[in-house]
Amino acid sequence: MSRLISGCVAEFLGTFALVFFGAGAIILGVPALGGASSLVTVALAHGLILFVFVAACGQISGGQFNPAVAVGLVVAGKQPIARAAAFIAVQLLAAACAAGMLQALLGPSIANAPAAKLGATIGKFTVAGFTGQVIGIEAVLTFALMFVFLATAVDERDARSGFGPLAIGMTVAACILAAGPITGASMNPARTFGPAICGNQWAMFHAYLIGPLVGAVAAAIVYRLFWEPRGMDR
């Protein structure tokens, strides 16, 4: 029980940081608010904060910070369902708290400005109503994230190298650079949930549940079938 509590605290801190700094970079970078944030800046904000918090919390909870990753770990046989359920609840709570704190500290006029949208993961395809494309792109992005997570942070053959946190952060940054303008590059239902519940940014929310879950489960299946250490590979 004490390990589960420690893990939940780690997941809360990491998810809170991801949403607070990631969404904050979007809000404060809006030109109308005096910011000059670029896609590169937003990608780096997400990638760097993941890098440091996965490194800080990885030994406690695995540094998941993402309901899709939690589900993927269950499918990969790396996490019990009860632990995943507890982590998902904490991740959603942390995301809501982070978005709420951004709104409280910056004020609704800034945080919820039309161009800022509380840092929501919304792109051109979302606004255009391209549901299938958003689901597909988010699935591909999350597949990449989940596969890298399993192969570098979970797989015992590479986990000892310590490269996992950097690889995960770089993957998220690369995905945002590639797809940020068209889908928001969420890859994470909690990242989308925080701004949605606090800023009423529910645009195509179901797509940001389906896409990441499909991608994470597919990556977990591929890992379990082809990358899982077996026998003499251990």
Residue, then its C-alpha position, 0 to 999 in steps of 0.5 A: m500500500s505504501r508503494l502504491i501511495s508513493g506511486c500515486v504521489a509521483e504520478f500526480l506531481g509528474t502529470f501536474a508538471l506536464v500540464f502546467f508547463g506544457a499548457g502554460a507554454i501555449i498560453l503565454g506564447v500567444p502573440a496577442l498576450g505579448g508572447a512570442s512562443s513558437l512550435v519549437t518552444v511548445a515542443l521543448a516545454h513538453g519534452l524537457i519537463l517530461f525528461v526531468f520528471v520521468a527521470a525524477c519519478g521513474q524509480i517510484s511509479g515508472g513515470q507514466f503521467n498518461p492514462a494511455v501509457a498506464v493502459g499500455l503497460v497493462v496490455a504489455g503485462k508490465q502493470p496490474i490493472a488495479r495499479a493502472a486504475a489508481f494511477i489513471a484517477v490520479q493523472l486526471l486529477a493532477a491534470a485538472c488541478a494544473a489547468g485550474m491553477l493556470q486559470a487561477l494564477l493567470g486569470p480567465s481573461i488570459a488563460n481562456a483567451p480565444a487564442a490560448k484556450l487554456g493550452a488545450t490540445i486543439g489543432k486545425f483538424t480538430v477545428a475542422g471536425f476531421t474526427g477520423q484523421v485526428i484519431g488516426i494521427e493521435a494513434v500513430l503518435t501515441f504508438a511511437l511514445m508507447f513503444v519508446f517508453l517500453a523499449t527504453a524505460v521498461d525493457e530490462r535490456d535498455a532500462r539500465s542505460g538511463f536513456g529512457p527519460l531523454a528518449i521519452g521526452m525527445t519522442v514527445a517533442a518530435c511528435i509535437l513538432a510533427a503534428g502539433p498544428i493539426t491535432g495538438a499532438s496530445m498523445n495523452p487523455a489527461r493532457t487533454f482532460g485538464p484544459a477541457i474540464c477547467g476551460n470548457q475545451w471539449a472539442m472532439f474530446h472522444a478522439y483524444l481518448i480513442g486515438p491514444l488508447v488505440g496507439a498505446v495498446a497497439a504498441a504494447i501488443v507489438y512489444r509483447l510479441f516481438w520485443e519482449p525478452r525471452g529465454m536466452d535474450r534475457 
